[in-house]
Amino acid sequence: MKRILVINPGSLSTKIAVFEEEEEKISTTLYHPSEELSKYPTVYAQCTFRKNTIIDFLKKNELSPKDFNCVVGRGGLLHPIESGTFVVNEKMKEDMINARYGEHASNLGAILADEIAKENDAMAFIVDPVVVDEMVDFARLSGYPIFKRISIFHALNQKAVGRDVAEKMGKRYEDCNFVVAHMGGGISIGAHMRGRVVDVNNALNGEGPFSPERCGTVPTTQLLELCFSGNWTFKQMKEKIKGKGGFIAHLGTNDARKVLKMIEAGDKHAGLIFNALAYQISKWICKMATILKGDIDAVILTGGLAHSEQLVSLVKERVGFLAPVEVVPGGDEMRALASGALRALRGEEKVKYYD
């Protein structure tokens, strides 16, 4: 029996789960007060504190690092890599520790996994981080050479639901074509061609449909005029694109449930914005259908917003002509991480090495 510890660090929390083979035995979210984390000058400086909270949680459940065959962490910001399960090595840790490609709490996933795995001489992995890059060359191009489209998206969940839907269809993920829309605080829509995400919007930095927190693709000249107006700092402009755009800019909240209540109360503007969200998601799904030349096994709607029957219904109306629409609400990152580690332990998937 393979026992796996899963670690998923967030900005103010660390999610923990224990799996025995495919079965989740224990899961929790360890919350960290902002005043505690503010003591640390960098994300990496939080490592010992977070590790100790994990060890304490294991002790309370009569477990220790020596009880695990492997530890898998959420992957963070690295240079672009292909999809798969990666062994945590020194090069990966060096880039995470130094925040070479950006500082984010998810960078601690690999470091914590390695620290805890070492206590049992076990394997430490990451699986499908956000920087997975399988885009075809012509999809990277823009209309000007210095501007290149970048692959940053919800790779972990998109790949996981792709495998789940393929299995449901009695097929291998690697034999299917899907358009997968992860709809959450950020929205990423990927074209999955025979197991590879050959095109996807950069969900982190504003490309694609707007979302509860991001403005999405906007008219370029208007954006330039704002940037050079002298009224806004670089930081303020970044916040408009990521963090304070979308629902927040239009309606003052990033909570889709509150937006729906506003609509139920007769707020026509809220209804317009909600319908525009559904339309933009649908439009980008149809854009991604072009690279698959219409050969699509299914359109998959996932992420937190897929819990909204109203949103799902509006999107289905517009994209149902492409292919059957499968709805997989939420995003079970912990199970996806455990599954990737388990495939590696069983030899079903060749492990990869970061360089």
Summary of the structure (lengths in Angstrom):
residues: 355
radius of gyration: 20.7
end to end distance: 31.2
largest distance: 62.3
contacts: 1215
relative contact order: 0.14
helix: 43%
strand: 21%
